[in-house]
Amino acid sequence: TALATVLSSADPERTFLEILNEPQDRKAPALWPAAQARLAAAIRAAAPHHTIIATGDDYSNIPGLLRLKPL
């Protein structure tokens, strides 16, 4: 939330907010989609006009992306 608040004043056409680059947690990959949804909601509240880059777990591979529901 703090970082999104700071970046909310940046041009939303030139500044995209990525939740986490290539997340990886081999012990609990199923937890990532819900955690990412909560983080996206916090970012959206602070920076409503910016693009949010979401990604799948396990280094953003195809199976990780398929586990996601669109935000």
C-alpha positions as CSV (number, residue, x, y, z in Angstrom):
1,T,0.0,0.0,0.0
2,A,2.8,2.4,0.9
3,L,4.7,1.9,-2.4
4,A,1.5,2.1,-4.5
5,T,0.6,5.3,-2.7
6,V,4.0,6.8,-3.6
7,L,3.7,5.6,-7.2
8,S,0.1,6.7,-7.7
9,S,1.3,10.2,-8.6
10,A,3.4,8.8,-11.5
11,D,1.9,8.8,-15.0
12,P,-0.3,5.7,-15.2
13,E,0.4,5.5,-18.9
14,R,4.1,5.0,-18.2
15,T,4.2,3.3,-14.7
16,F,2.9,-0.2,-14.2
17,L,2.8,-1.8,-10.8
18,E,3.9,-5.5,-10.6
19,I,2.8,-7.4,-7.5
20,L,5.8,-9.7,-7.4
21,N,8.2,-10.7,-10.1
22,E,8.3,-14.5,-10.7
23,P,7.0,-15.6,-7.2
24,Q,8.1,-19.0,-6.1
25,D,7.0,-21.1,-3.0
26,R,7.4,-24.8,-3.6
27,K,5.8,-25.6,-0.2
28,A,2.5,-23.8,-0.8
29,P,2.0,-22.6,-4.4
30,A,-1.8,-22.8,-4.0
31,L,-1.7,-19.9,-1.5
32,W,-0.3,-17.4,-4.1
33,P,-3.6,-16.7,-6.1
34,A,-5.5,-15.6,-3.0
35,A,-2.5,-13.6,-1.6
36,Q,-2.0,-11.9,-5.0
37,A,-5.7,-11.0,-5.1
38,R,-5.4,-9.3,-1.7
39,L,-2.3,-7.4,-2.8
40,A,-4.0,-6.3,-6.0
41,A,-6.9,-4.9,-4.1
42,A,-4.6,-2.9,-1.8
43,I,-2.7,-1.6,-4.9
44,R,-5.9,-0.7,-6.7
45,A,-7.2,1.2,-3.6
46,A,-4.0,3.3,-3.6
47,A,-3.4,3.6,-7.3
48,P,-6.8,3.2,-9.1
49,H,-5.6,4.3,-12.6
50,H,-2.5,2.2,-12.9
51,T,-2.1,-1.1,-14.7
52,I,-1.3,-4.0,-12.3
53,I,0.9,-6.8,-13.5
54,A,-0.2,-10.1,-12.0
55,T,1.7,-13.4,-12.4
56,G,1.4,-17.1,-11.6
57,D,3.4,-18.9,-8.9
58,D,6.4,-21.1,-9.6
59,Y,8.3,-18.5,-11.5
60,S,5.3,-17.5,-13.6
61,N,5.2,-20.7,-15.6
62,I,2.2,-21.9,-17.5
63,P,0.7,-24.1,-14.7
64,G,1.0,-21.2,-12.2
65,L,-0.8,-18.9,-14.6
66,L,-3.5,-21.5,-15.1
67,R,-4.2,-21.6,-11.4
68,L,-5.1,-17.9,-11.4
69,K,-8.5,-16.4,-11.7
70,P,-8.6,-13.1,-13.6
71,L,-8.4,-10.1,-11.2
